[in-house]
Amino acid sequence: MDPAQREYLTPREAAQMLGVSPKTVVRWAAERRIPSLVTLGGHRRFKREEIEHLLQRMSEADESS
Protein backbone atom coordinates (compact mmCIF):
# COMPACT_ATOMS: atom_id res chain seq x y z
CA MET A 1 0.00 0.00 0.00
CA ASP A 2 1.16 3.52 -0.79
CA PRO A 3 2.49 5.27 2.38
CA ALA A 4 0.43 8.36 1.49
CA GLN A 5 -2.76 6.30 1.91
CA ARG A 6 -1.92 4.36 5.07
CA GLU A 7 -3.71 5.27 8.27
CA TYR A 8 -0.64 4.69 10.50
CA LEU A 9 2.87 6.07 10.03
CA THR A 10 6.29 4.89 11.13
CA PRO A 11 8.41 7.25 13.23
CA ARG A 12 10.45 8.07 10.12
CA GLU A 13 7.36 8.98 8.08
CA ALA A 14 5.93 11.08 10.92
CA ALA A 15 9.29 12.81 11.38
CA GLN A 16 9.49 13.67 7.69
CA MET A 17 6.05 15.27 7.83
CA LEU A 18 6.94 17.27 10.95
CA GLY A 19 10.46 18.25 9.90
CA VAL A 20 12.16 16.66 12.90
CA SER A 21 14.24 13.53 13.46
CA PRO A 22 12.65 10.11 14.08
CA LYS A 23 14.25 10.10 17.55
CA THR A 24 12.42 13.34 18.36
CA VAL A 25 9.10 11.81 17.32
CA VAL A 26 9.74 8.73 19.48
CA ARG A 27 10.76 10.95 22.42
CA TRP A 28 7.60 13.05 22.03
CA ALA A 29 5.56 9.84 22.04
CA ALA A 30 7.33 8.63 25.20
CA GLU A 31 6.53 12.01 26.80
CA ARG A 32 2.90 11.57 25.63
CA ARG A 33 3.06 14.72 23.52
CA ILE A 34 2.02 12.66 20.47
CA PRO A 35 -0.42 9.75 20.73
CA SER A 36 1.02 6.49 19.44
CA LEU A 37 0.41 2.78 19.31
CA VAL A 38 3.01 0.15 20.04
CA THR A 39 2.92 -2.91 17.79
CA LEU A 40 3.34 -6.45 19.09
CA GLY A 41 6.95 -6.21 17.90
CA GLY A 42 7.52 -3.11 20.06
CA HIS A 43 7.53 -0.53 17.24
CA ARG A 44 5.67 2.75 17.50
CA ARG A 45 3.07 3.79 14.97
CA PHE A 46 1.40 7.17 14.66
CA LYS A 47 -2.07 7.85 13.33
CA ARG A 48 -1.78 10.00 10.20
CA GLU A 49 -4.69 12.18 11.35
CA GLU A 50 -2.92 13.00 14.65
CA ILE A 51 0.33 13.92 12.88
CA GLU A 52 -1.52 16.13 10.41
CA HIS A 53 -3.31 17.84 13.31
CA LEU A 54 0.00 18.41 15.13
CA LEU A 55 1.54 19.77 11.94
CA GLN A 56 -1.35 22.22 11.60
CA ARG A 57 -0.94 23.36 15.22
CA MET A 58 2.81 23.80 14.73
CA SER A 59 2.30 25.94 11.60
CA GLU A 60 -0.34 28.05 13.37
CA ALA A 61 2.08 28.63 16.26
CA ASP A 62 4.79 29.68 13.79
CA GLU A 63 2.41 32.14 12.11
CA SER A 64 1.40 33.74 15.41
CA SER A 65 4.97 34.28 16.63
C-alpha positions as a printed NumPy array, in Angstrom:
array([[ 0.   ,  0.   ,  0.   ],
       [ 1.164,  3.521, -0.79 ],
       [ 2.49 ,  5.27 ,  2.379],
       [ 0.429,  8.359,  1.49 ],
       [-2.758,  6.299,  1.907],
       [-1.917,  4.36 ,  5.071],
       [-3.709,  5.268,  8.274],
       [-0.64 ,  4.69 , 10.497],
       [ 2.867,  6.066, 10.027],
       [ 6.287,  4.888, 11.131],
       [ 8.413,  7.246, 13.234],
       [10.453,  8.068, 10.12 ],
       [ 7.358,  8.975,  8.08 ],
       [ 5.929, 11.083, 10.92 ],
       [ 9.29 , 12.808, 11.381],
       [ 9.494, 13.669,  7.686],
       [ 6.054, 15.273,  7.832],
       [ 6.943, 17.269, 10.949],
       [10.455, 18.249,  9.896],
       [12.158, 16.658, 12.898],
       [14.237, 13.526, 13.459],
       [12.645, 10.112, 14.075],
       [14.25 , 10.104, 17.547],
       [12.424, 13.342, 18.358],
       [ 9.097, 11.81 , 17.322],
       [ 9.741,  8.732, 19.484],
       [10.757, 10.954, 22.419],
       [ 7.596, 13.051, 22.033],
       [ 5.559,  9.837, 22.038],
       [ 7.327,  8.632, 25.203],
       [ 6.529, 12.01 , 26.8  ],
       [ 2.904, 11.57 , 25.63 ],
       [ 3.061, 14.717, 23.517],
       [ 2.022, 12.66 , 20.473],
       [-0.42 ,  9.749, 20.726],
       [ 1.025,  6.493, 19.444],
       [ 0.408,  2.778, 19.306],
       [ 3.01 ,  0.15 , 20.038],
       [ 2.924, -2.909, 17.79 ],
       [ 3.345, -6.449, 19.086],
       [ 6.948, -6.215, 17.899],
       [ 7.515, -3.111, 20.06 ],
       [ 7.526, -0.534, 17.243],
       [ 5.669,  2.75 , 17.502],
       [ 3.067,  3.786, 14.968],
       [ 1.398,  7.169, 14.662],
       [-2.069,  7.851, 13.332],
       [-1.777, 10.001, 10.2  ],
       [-4.688, 12.176, 11.352],
       [-2.924, 12.998, 14.652],
       [ 0.331, 13.915, 12.884],
       [-1.521, 16.134, 10.41 ],
       [-3.312, 17.835, 13.314],
       [-0.003, 18.41 , 15.131],
       [ 1.536, 19.772, 11.937],
       [-1.353, 22.218, 11.599],
       [-0.945, 23.36 , 15.223],
       [ 2.805, 23.802, 14.732],
       [ 2.299, 25.937, 11.601],
       [-0.343, 28.048, 13.373],
       [ 2.078, 28.627, 16.256],
       [ 4.791, 29.684, 13.789],
       [ 2.412, 32.136, 12.112],
       [ 1.403, 33.742, 15.411],
       [ 4.969, 34.281, 16.631]])
